[in-house]
Amino acid sequence: MSDIRVRVGQKNTIKVVSSIGGESILTLSELLDINADPANLQNGMVLVYNADSGKWDATLDLTPGNVQNLDINGGNF
């Protein structure tokens, strides 16, 4: 594949096109940093980062564990 040249203002830049090699399609549970058992997935589940395991867990609880405390900062508008 050749480089695609893009002109931005007065500078020439190179746009790098990348993709995952092969033609296979991965499911969410096949990713190495996600704990999502396909047999136990349910509607409404979200991915929550687990610092102990270093992975994302599919869960119905936004605050799993003993501390049920959640602060959501939606930004300023």
Backbone as JSON Lines, residues from 0, in Angstrom:
{"i":0,"aa":"M","n":[0.85,-1.17,0.0],"ca":[0.0,0.0,0.0],"c":[0.9,1.23,0.0]}
{"i":1,"aa":"S","n":[0.57,2.16,-0.86],"ca":[1.38,3.38,-0.92],"c":[0.92,4.38,0.13]}
{"i":2,"aa":"D","n":[1.83,5.28,0.49],"ca":[1.47,6.34,1.43],"c":[0.48,7.28,0.78]}
{"i":3,"aa":"I","n":[-0.42,7.81,1.57],"ca":[-1.37,8.8,1.09],"c":[-0.88,10.15,1.58]}
{"i":4,"aa":"R","n":[-0.62,11.05,0.68],"ca":[-0.11,12.37,1.06],"c":[-1.28,13.32,1.26]}
{"i":5,"aa":"V","n":[-1.24,14.05,2.35],"ca":[-2.29,14.99,2.69],"c":[-1.65,16.35,2.89]}
{"i":6,"aa":"R","n":[-2.24,17.38,2.33],"ca":[-1.7,18.74,2.49],"c":[-2.53,19.46,3.54]}
{"i":7,"aa":"V","n":[-1.88,19.86,4.64],"ca":[-2.54,20.59,5.72],"c":[-1.87,21.94,5.82]}
{"i":8,"aa":"G","n":[-2.6,22.99,5.45],"ca":[-1.99,24.32,5.46],"c":[-0.82,24.34,4.51]}
{"i":9,"aa":"Q","n":[0.34,24.75,5.0],"ca":[1.54,24.83,4.17],"c":[2.45,23.61,4.33]}
{"i":10,"aa":"K","n":[2.03,22.63,5.15],"ca":[2.88,21.48,5.43],"c":[2.34,20.24,4.74]}
{"i":11,"aa":"N","n":[3.24,19.42,4.23],"ca":[2.85,18.12,3.7],"c":[2.94,17.11,4.84]}
{"i":12,"aa":"T","n":[1.92,16.31,4.99],"ca":[1.94,15.25,6.0],"c":[1.64,13.94,5.31]}
{"i":13,"aa":"I","n":[1.93,12.85,6.01],"ca":[1.65,11.52,5.47],"c":[0.58,10.87,6.33]}
{"i":14,"aa":"K","n":[-0.48,10.45,5.7],"ca":[-1.55,9.75,6.41],"c":[-1.22,8.26,6.37]}
{"i":15,"aa":"V","n":[-1.18,7.63,7.53],"ca":[-0.86,6.21,7.61],"c":[-2.16,5.45,7.79]}
{"i":16,"aa":"V","n":[-2.44,4.56,6.87],"ca":[-3.64,3.74,6.95],"c":[-3.24,2.41,7.55]}
{"i":17,"aa":"S","n":[-3.92,2.01,8.6],"ca":[-3.58,0.74,9.23],"c":[-4.84,-0.07,9.46]}
{"i":18,"aa":"S","n":[-4.66,-1.36,9.59],"ca":[-5.78,-2.25,9.89],"c":[-5.23,-3.5,10.55]}
{"i":19,"aa":"I","n":[-6.12,-4.24,11.19],"ca":[-5.72,-5.52,11.79],"c":[-5.55,-6.51,10.65]}
{"i":20,"aa":"G","n":[-4.43,-7.21,10.66],"ca":[-4.16,-8.16,9.59],"c":[-5.13,-9.32,9.58]}
{"i":21,"aa":"G","n":[-5.32,-9.9,8.43],"ca":[-6.22,-11.04,8.31],"c":[-7.66,-10.61,8.08]}
{"i":22,"aa":"E","n":[-8.49,-11.59,7.86],"ca":[-9.89,-11.29,7.58],"c":[-10.81,-11.79,8.68]}
{"i":23,"aa":"S","n":[-10.26,-12.21,9.81],"ca":[-11.12,-12.72,10.87],"c":[-11.78,-11.57,11.62]}
{"i":24,"aa":"I","n":[-12.95,-11.84,12.14],"ca":[-13.7,-10.87,12.92],"c":[-13.64,-11.31,14.37]}
{"i":25,"aa":"L","n":[-13.22,-10.39,15.25],"ca":[-13.14,-10.71,16.67],"c":[-14.41,-10.28,17.38]}
{"i":26,"aa":"T","n":[-14.78,-11.06,18.39],"ca":[-15.87,-10.65,19.26],"c":[-15.26,-9.97,20.47]}
{"i":27,"aa":"L","n":[-16.08,-9.27,21.22],"ca":[-15.62,-8.54,22.4],"c":[-14.94,-9.48,23.39]}
{"i":28,"aa":"S","n":[-15.5,-10.66,23.59],"ca":[-14.95,-11.6,24.56],"c":[-13.62,-12.2,24.13]}
{"i":29,"aa":"E","n":[-13.25,-12.06,22.87],"ca":[-11.97,-12.59,22.39],"c":[-10.81,-11.62,22.62]}
{"i":30,"aa":"L","n":[-11.09,-10.39,22.99],"ca":[-10.03,-9.43,23.27],"c":[-9.36,-9.79,24.58]}
{"i":31,"aa":"L","n":[-8.06,-9.67,24.65],"ca":[-7.3,-10.15,25.8],"c":[-7.5,-9.33,27.07]}
{"i":32,"aa":"D","n":[-7.92,-8.08,26.95],"ca":[-8.07,-7.24,28.14],"c":[-9.53,-7.07,28.57]}
{"i":33,"aa":"I","n":[-10.39,-7.99,28.15],"ca":[-11.81,-7.9,28.5],"c":[-12.29,-9.23,29.06]}
{"i":34,"aa":"N","n":[-12.93,-9.19,30.23],"ca":[-13.57,-10.36,30.82],"c":[-15.06,-10.29,30.48]}
{"i":35,"aa":"A","n":[-15.47,-11.04,29.47],"ca":[-16.87,-11.05,29.06],"c":[-17.21,-12.47,28.61]}
{"i":36,"aa":"D","n":[-17.86,-13.23,29.48],"ca":[-18.24,-14.6,29.17],"c":[-19.48,-14.57,28.27]}
{"i":37,"aa":"P","n":[-19.36,-15.01,27.01],"ca":[-20.49,-14.94,26.09],"c":[-21.73,-15.66,26.61]}
{"i":38,"aa":"A","n":[-21.56,-16.69,27.42],"ca":[-22.7,-17.45,27.93],"c":[-23.47,-16.67,28.99]}
{"i":39,"aa":"N","n":[-22.84,-15.65,29.59],"ca":[-23.48,-14.91,30.68],"c":[-23.78,-13.45,30.35]}
{"i":40,"aa":"L","n":[-23.66,-13.06,29.11],"ca":[-23.94,-11.67,28.75],"c":[-25.43,-11.39,28.83]}
{"i":41,"aa":"Q","n":[-25.76,-10.18,29.29],"ca":[-27.16,-9.78,29.45],"c":[-27.36,-8.38,28.89]}
{"i":42,"aa":"N","n":[-28.59,-8.05,28.55],"ca":[-28.91,-6.69,28.12],"c":[-28.58,-5.72,29.24]}
{"i":43,"aa":"G","n":[-28.04,-4.57,28.91],"ca":[-27.74,-3.54,29.89],"c":[-26.35,-3.61,30.48]}
{"i":44,"aa":"M","n":[-25.57,-4.63,30.14],"ca":[-24.21,-4.74,30.68],"c":[-23.32,-3.63,30.12]}
{"i":45,"aa":"V","n":[-22.37,-3.21,30.95],"ca":[-21.38,-2.21,30.56],"c":[-20.0,-2.76,30.89]}
{"i":46,"aa":"L","n":[-18.97,-2.15,30.31],"ca":[-17.6,-2.52,30.65],"c":[-17.09,-1.59,31.73]}
{"i":47,"aa":"V","n":[-16.59,-2.17,32.83],"ca":[-16.05,-1.42,33.96],"c":[-14.62,-1.89,34.16]}
{"i":48,"aa":"Y","n":[-13.68,-0.94,34.26],"ca":[-12.27,-1.3,34.43],"c":[-12.01,-1.83,35.82]}
{"i":49,"aa":"N","n":[-11.3,-2.95,35.92],"ca":[-10.94,-3.58,37.17],"c":[-9.42,-3.42,37.35]}
{"i":50,"aa":"A","n":[-9.01,-2.52,38.23],"ca":[-7.58,-2.24,38.43],"c":[-6.84,-3.44,38.99]}
{"i":51,"aa":"D","n":[-7.52,-4.3,39.75],"ca":[-6.86,-5.48,40.31],"c":[-6.42,-6.46,39.22]}
{"i":52,"aa":"S","n":[-7.27,-6.68,38.23],"ca":[-6.94,-7.62,37.16],"c":[-6.32,-6.93,35.95]}
{"i":53,"aa":"G","n":[-6.49,-5.6,35.86],"ca":[-5.99,-4.87,34.7],"c":[-6.82,-5.12,33.45]}
{"i":54,"aa":"K","n":[-8.06,-5.55,33.65],"ca":[-8.94,-5.86,32.53],"c":[-10.28,-5.15,32.69]}
{"i":55,"aa":"W","n":[-11.05,-5.11,31.63],"ca":[-12.4,-4.58,31.63],"c":[-13.37,-5.73,31.89]}
{"i":56,"aa":"D","n":[-14.28,-5.56,32.84],"ca":[-15.25,-6.58,33.18],"c":[-16.62,-6.19,32.63]}
{"i":57,"aa":"A","n":[-17.32,-7.15,32.01],"ca":[-18.7,-6.93,31.59],"c":[-19.57,-7.15,32.83]}
{"i":58,"aa":"T","n":[-20.33,-6.13,33.2],"ca":[-21.1,-6.2,34.44],"c":[-22.37,-5.36,34.35]}
{"i":59,"aa":"L","n":[-23.3,-5.64,35.23],"ca":[-24.5,-4.82,35.37],"c":[-24.31,-3.77,36.45]}
{"i":60,"aa":"D","n":[-23.24,-3.9,37.25],"ca":[-22.93,-2.96,38.34],"c":[-21.87,-1.98,37.88]}
{"i":61,"aa":"L","n":[-22.15,-0.7,38.02],"ca":[-21.14,0.29,37.66],"c":[-20.04,0.38,38.71]}
{"i":62,"aa":"T","n":[-20.34,0.0,39.94],"ca":[-19.35,0.04,41.01],"c":[-19.28,-1.33,41.68]}
{"i":63,"aa":"P","n":[-18.66,-2.32,41.03],"ca":[-18.57,-3.64,41.64],"c":[-17.66,-3.63,42.87]}
{"i":64,"aa":"G","n":[-17.87,-4.57,43.75],"ca":[-17.04,-4.67,44.95],"c":[-17.73,-4.09,46.17]}
{"i":65,"aa":"N","n":[-16.94,-3.85,47.22],"ca":[-17.49,-3.39,48.48],"c":[-17.84,-1.91,48.5]}
{"i":66,"aa":"V","n":[-17.12,-1.1,47.74],"ca":[-17.35,0.34,47.76],"c":[-18.38,0.69,46.68]}
{"i":67,"aa":"Q","n":[-19.58,1.02,47.09],"ca":[-20.64,1.36,46.15],"c":[-20.74,2.88,46.05]}
{"i":68,"aa":"N","n":[-19.73,3.5,45.47],"ca":[-19.65,4.95,45.38],"c":[-19.28,5.31,43.96]}
{"i":69,"aa":"L","n":[-20.08,6.14,43.32],"ca":[-19.84,6.47,41.93],"c":[-20.02,7.97,41.71]}
{"i":70,"aa":"D","n":[-19.0,8.63,41.25],"ca":[-19.07,10.04,40.87],"c":[-19.03,10.11,39.35]}
{"i":71,"aa":"I","n":[-19.99,10.76,38.76],"ca":[-20.01,10.93,37.31],"c":[-19.88,12.42,37.01]}
{"i":72,"aa":"N","n":[-18.85,12.78,36.28],"ca":[-18.64,14.15,35.87],"c":[-19.02,14.25,34.41]}
{"i":73,"aa":"G","n":[-20.15,14.91,34.14],"ca":[-20.62,15.04,32.77],"c":[-20.03,16.24,32.04]}
{"i":74,"aa":"G","n":[-19.1,16.95,32.68],"ca":[-18.48,18.09,32.04],"c":[-19.26,19.37,32.26]}
{"i":75,"aa":"N","n":[-18.83,20.43,31.63],"ca":[-19.48,21.74,31.73],"c":[-20.09,22.12,30.41]}
{"i":76,"aa":"F","n":[-21.31,22.62,30.44],"ca":[-21.99,23.01,29.2],"c":[-22.49,24.41,29.3]}
